[in-house]
Amino acid sequence: MKKLEQIYEGKAKKVFATDNPDYVIVSYKDDATAFNGQKRGTIVGKGVVNNKVSNHFFKLLESKGIPPHYVKQLSDRETVVKKVSIVPVEVIVRNKAAGSFSKRMGVPEGSMLLCPVLEFSYKNDELCDPFFNSYYIRALGLATDEEIEKIEEYSFRVNDILSEYLKGFGVELIDFKLEFGRFHGDIILADEISPDTGRFWDIETGKKLDKDRFRRDLGNVEEAYREIIRRLMGE
Ligand code: TMP
């Protein structure tokens, strides 16, 4: 497959066209942003970790019947994925209170939740990704009822599969964000699942092994990303 011109550059990835109209190549960067791009920095080696960890998760999920955009890893930072049209909805699943949930609800971080929580926000940087619900999604024509149902079903299944899987490596999945896309009419899992987009805590100590170390200036940011890839993939 031939890598052609760059068609998009986001905060954490670049996307290139290929000679196959169904496929694009994503290239993961070390650039880190938080708070809708207000905080910027570099996490050395992050792109490699996120590329490999995302692909690792996507392969696991695919083996359990959840279709991802993942096609083939090309190198440490580059992967061929299906060219989807992104549904502009960020889906967050939470197992314990943290981050914006704790802030919004006045519940301390790490508090147990009686059941997993699924929430949506509108993927729109200009509006700072506002919190919304499925009525907004339907009313704005962003997805059909059937698509919303599929997205919810896949999101909870991803939660079950990854929570169980990570537990085996001494990692607790606190919460994570997913994005979905349309590919030839079907909803498939897109974007990435990585320490940038999920909260991973050490089960024993509660140590944060994710992007919160960057967001909150906790130090040892690179080490946390390396720790995740070491535990999951032995690298
Ligand atoms: P939050 O608690 O800040 O709402 O974040 C919930 C989860 O979603 C957390 O694992 C980080 C992830 N996330 C993203 O991937 N992108 C974002 O823009 C935000 C705000 C959160």
Residues whose N, C-alpha, C, O or C-beta is under 5 A from the ligand:
A	BS01	TMP	I92 A98 G99 S100 F101 D175 F176 K177 D196 T197 G198 R199
